[in-house]
Amino acid sequence: MNPIYNFKGQVALVTGASAGIGFSTAKAFAEAGASVVLADINEVALKTATEKLSSAGHQVIGVTCDVSDEAQAAAMVERAIAAFGRLDMAFNNAGIAGPSGEITDETADAFDKVTAINLRGVWASMKHELKQMRVQGSGAIVNCSSLGGLVGQSGRAAYHATKHGVIGLTKSAALEYAPRGILINAVCPGVIDTPMFAALVEKTPDAMKEVVRDQPIGRLGRPDEIAAAVLWLCSPAASFVIGAALPVDGGFTAH
């Protein structure tokens, strides 16, 4: 049973919010009483996700945004302020898996694309979220790293490099802004049952068995389990947690 949080009167922003972990987190924020800004590059999926929460009676808006474009990231935050007047919580979740393969076969364009979204996108989003939170003198930001930010993996160098980078950004920004009343942390999801993961393994049916076998808990994670960790990091219960990279991975990085 997840704890019950009361975020009434507060505003949350979630990037990559149209599906998977992002949508589950946006939904959890909304169910806890927050007004929520859902941001995503996929306009059609974003509209569906936003309408789903709106029809359930929640105060939400959708903002189409490519986080790798700093101007769009800035506009995303401006839309949030225009709609709701403030920004209390942000979950910078947008990311892509990128191609798999040996580093010697990877193109510079492929590397740059993964970096632009997974690392620069977090930097750009956080930069403009912090501009508003700095004025308020309060706020909580959670950046989505990965178990890939804590360990390496053959064939996944670019992705893991970006997720390690997210943790470095998080720790540095956390030290800058903790004295100003803003808490910044990262969450490191393990293998979660999302559309992104399904796309990774659909061409290799045996991969699912291998992945489950490697999980100490014996199953994949659920998006709502990551959402629960994000909400905790944004709640008063985590008021003394600063610059953490929290593994939520079923024990994967413990062995």
C-alpha positions in Angstrom: 0.0 0.0 0.0 1.5 3.3 -1.1 1.4 6.2 1.5 -1.2 8.9 1.1 0.2 12.3 0.1 -1.7 15.6 0.1 -0.4 17.8 -2.7 -3.5 20.0 -2.9 -2.6 23.6 -3.9 0.7 22.4 -5.5 1.7 22.1 -9.1 3.7 19.2 -10.6 5.4 19.0 -14.0 6.2 15.6 -15.6 8.1 15.2 -18.8 7.8 12.0 -20.9 4.3 11.9 -19.5 2.2 10.2 -22.1 3.0 6.6 -21.2 4.9 4.3 -18.9 6.6 5.7 -15.8 5.8 9.3 -16.8 2.0 8.7 -17.1 1.9 6.7 -13.9 3.7 9.5 -12.0 1.5 12.2 -13.5 -1.6 10.2 -12.5 -0.2 9.7 -9.0 0.5 13.4 -8.5 -3.0 14.2 -9.8 -4.6 11.6 -7.5 -2.7 13.2 -4.6 -4.4 16.5 -5.3 -1.8 18.3 -7.4 -2.4 20.3 -10.6 -0.3 18.5 -13.2 1.4 19.6 -16.4 2.0 16.6 -18.7 4.8 17.2 -21.2 5.7 14.9 -24.1 7.0 15.1 -27.7 4.3 12.8 -28.9 1.3 15.1 -29.4 -1.3 12.4 -30.1 -0.3 10.2 -27.1 -0.1 13.3 -24.9 -3.6 14.4 -25.8 -4.9 10.9 -24.9 -3.1 10.9 -21.6 -4.2 14.4 -20.7 -7.8 13.7 -21.5 -7.7 10.5 -19.5 -6.7 12.4 -16.3 -9.0 15.4 -17.1 -12.0 13.2 -17.6 -11.3 11.7 -14.1 -11.7 15.2 -12.7 -8.1 16.2 -12.3 -6.6 19.6 -13.0 -4.2 18.9 -15.8 -2.8 20.5 -19.0 -0.7 18.9 -21.8 2.3 20.7 -23.3 4.0 19.3 -26.4 7.7 19.6 -25.8 11.0 18.3 -27.2 13.2 18.6 -24.1 16.4 18.5 -26.2 15.4 22.0 -27.4 16.1 24.4 -24.6 13.6 27.0 -26.0 10.9 24.4 -25.8 11.9 23.4 -22.3 11.7 27.0 -21.3 8.3 27.4 -23.0 7.1 24.3 -21.2 7.8 25.8 -17.8 6.3 29.1 -18.9 3.1 27.3 -19.8 3.0 25.7 -16.4 3.3 29.1 -14.6 0.8 30.7 -16.9 -1.8 27.9 -16.2 -1.2 27.4 -12.5 0.8 30.3 -11.2 3.7 28.3 -9.6 5.8 25.1 -9.8 6.3 23.0 -6.7 7.5 19.6 -8.1 9.0 18.3 -11.3 9.9 14.9 -12.5 12.3 15.1 -15.5 11.6 11.7 -17.0 11.7 12.1 -20.8 14.3 9.8 -22.3 15.0 7.3 -25.1 16.8 3.9 -25.1 18.9 4.6 -28.2 20.5 1.9 -30.3 22.3 -1.2 -29.0 25.6 -2.5 -30.2 29.3 -2.2 -29.9 30.6 1.3 -29.3 32.9 1.0 -32.4 29.8 0.6 -34.6 27.9 3.5 -33.1 27.5 6.7 -35.1 28.1 10.1 -33.7 24.6 11.1 -34.7 23.1 8.2 -32.7 25.3 9.1 -29.7 24.3 12.8 -30.0 20.6 12.0 -30.2 20.6 9.9 -27.0 22.7 12.6 -25.2 20.5 15.4 -26.4 17.4 13.9 -24.9 18.6 11.9 -21.9 21.2 14.3 -20.6 20.8 17.8 -22.1 17.0 17.4 -21.9 17.3 16.9 -18.1 19.7 19.9 -17.9 17.4 22.2 -19.9 14.2 21.2 -18.0 15.9 21.5 -14.6 17.5 24.8 -15.5 14.1 26.5 -16.3 12.3 24.7 -13.4 14.9 26.1 -11.0 14.5 29.6 -12.3 10.9 29.5 -11.0 11.6 27.6 -7.8 14.4 29.9 -7.0 11.9 32.8 -7.0 9.5 30.9 -4.8 12.3 29.7 -2.4 10.9 26.2 -2.5 10.4 23.1 -4.7 11.4 19.5 -5.3 12.9 18.0 -8.5 13.4 14.4 -9.3 15.5 13.5 -12.3 15.1 10.1 -13.9 18.4 8.2 -14.1 18.3 4.4 -14.3 20.1 1.4 -13.0 22.1 2.3 -16.1 23.4 5.3 -14.1 24.8 3.0 -11.5 26.3 0.1 -13.5 27.6 -0.5 -17.0 26.3 -2.8 -19.7 27.9 -4.2 -22.8 26.3 -2.8 -25.9 24.6 0.1 -24.2 27.5 2.6 -23.7 25.7 5.7 -24.9 22.6 5.2 -22.8 24.5 4.3 -19.6 26.8 7.3 -20.2 23.8 9.7 -20.2 22.2 8.1 -17.2 25.5 8.4 -15.2 25.5 12.0 -16.4 22.0 12.6 -15.0 23.3 11.6 -11.5 26.2 14.0 -11.8 23.8 16.8 -12.8 21.5 15.9 -9.9 24.2 15.9 -7.2 25.8 19.2 -8.4 22.5 21.0 -8.7 21.3 19.6 -5.3 24.3 21.1 -3.6 23.7 24.5 -5.3 20.0 24.7 -4.4 19.6 22.9 -1.0 20.5 26.2 0.8 17.6 27.9 -1.1 14.9 25.5 0.0 14.9 23.3 -3.2 15.4 19.6 -2.9 16.9 17.7 -6.0 17.3 14.0 -6.2 17.3 11.2 -8.8 15.5 8.0 -9.1 17.1 5.0 -10.7 14.5 2.6 -12.1 15.4 -1.0 -12.8 13.8 -3.0 -15.6 10.2 -1.7 -15.6 7.3 -3.1 -17.6 6.8 -0.2 -20.0 6.3 0.3 -23.7 10.0 1.3 -24.1 11.1 -2.0 -22.5 8.6 -4.0 -24.6 10.1 -2.4 -27.8 13.6 -3.4 -26.7 12.8 -7.1 -26.3 10.1 -7.6 -28.9 12.7 -8.9 -31.5 14.3 -11.2 -29.0 11.6 -13.3 -27.2 14.1 -15.2 -25.0 15.4 -11.9 -23.7 12.4 -11.5 -21.4 13.1 -14.8 -19.6 16.7 -13.8 -19.1 15.8 -10.4 -17.7 13.3 -11.9 -15.2 15.9 -14.5 -14.2 18.3 -11.8 -13.4 15.9 -9.9 -11.1 16.4 -10.8 -7.4 12.7 -10.1 -6.8 11.8 -12.5 -9.7 9.7 -10.0 -11.8 9.8 -6.8 -13.7 9.0 -3.5 -11.9 5.7 -1.7 -12.4 5.5 2.0 -13.4 3.5 2.8 -10.3 6.3 1.6 -8.1 8.6 4.2 -9.6 5.8 6.8 -9.3 5.6 6.0 -5.6 9.3 6.7 -5.1 9.1 10.0 -7.0 6.2 11.2 -4.9 8.0 10.2 -1.7 11.1 12.2 -2.9 8.8 15.2 -3.5 7.0 14.9 -0.1 7.8 16.3 3.3 8.8 12.7 4.3 12.0 13.2 2.2 12.8 16.6 3.5 16.4 15.6 4.5 17.2 13.7 1.3 19.4 15.7 -0.9 21.4 14.6 -4.0 20.5 11.0 -3.7 20.4 8.5 -6.6 17.7 6.1 -5.3 17.7 2.6 -6.8 14.2 1.2 -7.4 15.2 -1.9 -9.2 14.1 -5.0 -7.3 17.5 -5.6 -5.9 19.4 -5.7 -9.3 22.2 -3.3 -8.3 22.5 -4.9 -4.9 24.4 -7.9 -6.3 
